Amino acid sequence: MAERTVGKVLARVLVPVSGETTDAAALNLACEMARRSKAKVYAIFVIEVRRTLPLDADLPPEVQKGEDVLLRAEQTAEGLDYSVETELLQAREVGAAIVDEACERGVDLIVMGLPYKRRFGEHTLGDTVPYVLKNAPCAVWVCREPEHQG
């Protein structure tokens, strides 16, 4: 069924990672799907740069966080006996950067993790996931974590 959803053999899969607990599930799904056709998996971390700063501003704490998150992504993939290519990006908007990267790399599938977050008592998708769902040139799969019971 998964192959039918994508509609063709996968060659390239993009996984945006953010340091959330859902990164591992998204990477796991991406690597398992990629393994079937020996596809390349790319993990990206996007640093959102405020408009008051130049796009190429030096942001050491954010860069360190991004490098740490990408290292965990590599380790997660290694644990699945798969390798990923990682890249740290700086952009004004995370969603737009994901879509641009998908276009530039010609990916066949984007797999995104989505933490279960509430705003005003309702589950929220945030801004990034709806943007990617609306604008991506390829299939998009979203791995949402379960609602937290408490």
C-alpha positions as CSV (number, residue, x, y, z in Angstrom):
1,M,0.0,0.0,0.0
2,A,2.8,2.4,0.8
3,E,4.3,2.1,-2.7
4,R,0.8,2.9,-4.2
5,T,0.6,6.1,-2.0
6,V,3.9,7.4,-3.4
7,G,3.0,6.2,-6.9
8,K,6.6,5.3,-8.0
9,V,9.8,3.8,-6.8
10,L,11.5,6.1,-4.3
11,A,14.9,7.5,-5.2
12,R,15.2,10.4,-2.7
13,V,13.5,11.0,0.7
14,L,13.7,14.2,2.7
15,V,13.3,14.2,6.5
16,P,13.3,17.6,8.3
17,V,14.4,17.1,11.9
18,S,14.0,19.6,14.7
19,G,15.1,17.9,17.9
20,E,11.6,16.8,18.8
21,T,10.9,13.3,20.0
22,T,9.1,12.6,16.7
23,D,12.3,12.8,14.7
24,A,13.2,9.2,15.4
25,A,9.8,7.9,14.2
26,A,10.0,10.0,11.0
27,L,13.6,8.8,10.3
28,N,12.6,5.2,11.0
29,L,9.7,5.4,8.5
30,A,11.9,7.2,5.9
31,C,14.7,4.6,6.2
32,E,12.4,1.6,6.0
33,M,10.7,3.0,2.9
34,A,14.0,4.0,1.3
35,R,15.5,0.6,2.0
36,R,12.9,-1.0,-0.4
37,S,14.3,0.8,-3.4
38,K,17.8,1.7,-2.0
39,A,16.8,5.4,-2.0
40,K,18.9,8.2,-0.6
41,V,17.7,9.7,2.7
42,Y,18.5,13.4,3.4
43,A,18.0,14.8,6.9
44,I,17.9,18.6,7.2
45,F,17.8,21.0,10.2
46,V,16.5,24.5,9.4
47,I,17.6,27.4,11.6
48,E,14.9,30.1,11.3
49,V,16.7,33.5,11.0
50,R,14.8,36.5,12.3
51,R,14.1,39.2,9.7
52,T,16.1,41.7,11.7
53,L,19.3,39.7,11.0
54,P,21.1,38.9,7.8
55,L,20.2,35.5,6.4
56,D,23.8,34.3,6.8
57,A,24.1,35.7,10.4
58,D,26.4,33.8,12.7
59,L,24.2,32.0,15.2
60,P,26.4,29.8,17.3
61,P,23.8,28.4,19.8
62,E,21.4,27.6,17.0
63,V,24.1,26.0,14.8
64,Q,25.3,23.9,17.8
65,K,21.7,22.7,18.4
66,G,21.3,21.9,14.7
67,E,24.6,19.9,14.6
68,D,23.5,18.0,17.7
69,V,20.1,17.2,16.2
70,L,21.7,16.1,12.9
71,L,24.2,13.9,14.7
72,R,21.3,12.2,16.5
73,A,19.6,11.7,13.1
74,E,22.8,10.0,11.8
75,Q,23.0,7.8,14.9
76,T,19.3,6.9,14.5
77,A,19.8,5.9,10.9
78,E,23.0,3.9,11.8
79,G,20.9,2.0,14.4
80,L,18.6,1.1,11.5
81,D,21.6,0.0,9.4
82,Y,21.0,2.9,7.0
83,S,22.9,6.1,6.2
84,V,21.6,9.6,5.8
85,E,23.1,12.7,4.3
86,T,22.7,15.7,6.6
87,E,22.6,19.4,6.0
88,L,22.2,22.4,8.2
89,L,20.3,25.3,6.6
90,Q,19.4,28.9,7.5
91,A,16.2,30.4,6.2
92,R,13.5,33.0,7.0
93,E,10.7,30.3,7.1
94,V,11.2,26.6,8.0
95,G,8.3,25.4,5.7
96,A,9.6,27.3,2.7
97,A,13.1,26.0,3.3
98,I,11.8,22.4,3.4
99,V,9.9,22.9,0.1
100,D,12.8,24.6,-1.6
101,E,15.1,21.8,-0.5
102,A,12.6,19.2,-1.8
103,C,12.5,20.9,-5.1
104,E,16.3,21.4,-5.4
105,R,17.0,17.7,-4.5
106,G,14.1,16.3,-6.6
107,V,12.8,14.3,-3.7
108,D,10.0,11.8,-4.1
109,L,8.8,11.9,-0.5
110,I,9.0,14.1,2.6
111,V,8.5,12.5,6.0
112,M,7.9,14.9,8.8
113,G,7.5,14.3,12.5
114,L,4.7,16.2,14.3
115,P,4.7,16.5,18.1
116,Y,1.2,16.5,19.7
117,K,0.8,20.1,20.9
118,R,-2.2,22.0,22.1
119,R,-3.0,25.7,21.6
120,F,-6.1,27.1,23.2
121,G,-7.2,23.6,24.1
122,E,-7.1,22.2,20.5
123,H,-4.4,20.2,18.8
124,T,-2.4,22.4,16.5
125,L,-0.4,21.6,13.4
126,G,1.7,24.7,13.8
127,D,2.8,26.7,10.7
128,T,5.4,24.4,9.0
129,V,3.4,21.2,8.4
130,P,0.4,22.9,6.7
131,Y,2.8,25.0,4.5
132,V,4.7,21.9,3.4
133,L,1.5,19.9,2.8
134,K,0.2,22.8,0.6
135,N,3.3,23.5,-1.3
136,A,5.5,20.4,-1.6
137,P,6.1,19.0,-5.1
138,C,6.0,15.4,-3.8
139,A,4.2,13.1,-1.4
140,V,4.3,14.2,2.2
141,W,3.9,11.8,5.2
142,V,3.4,13.2,8.7
143,C,4.2,11.1,11.7
144,R,2.2,12.6,14.6
145,E,2.9,11.4,18.1
146,P,0.0,10.2,20.2
147,E,-1.9,12.6,22.4
148,H,-0.2,12.9,25.8
149,Q,-2.3,11.5,28.6
150,G,-2.1,13.2,31.9
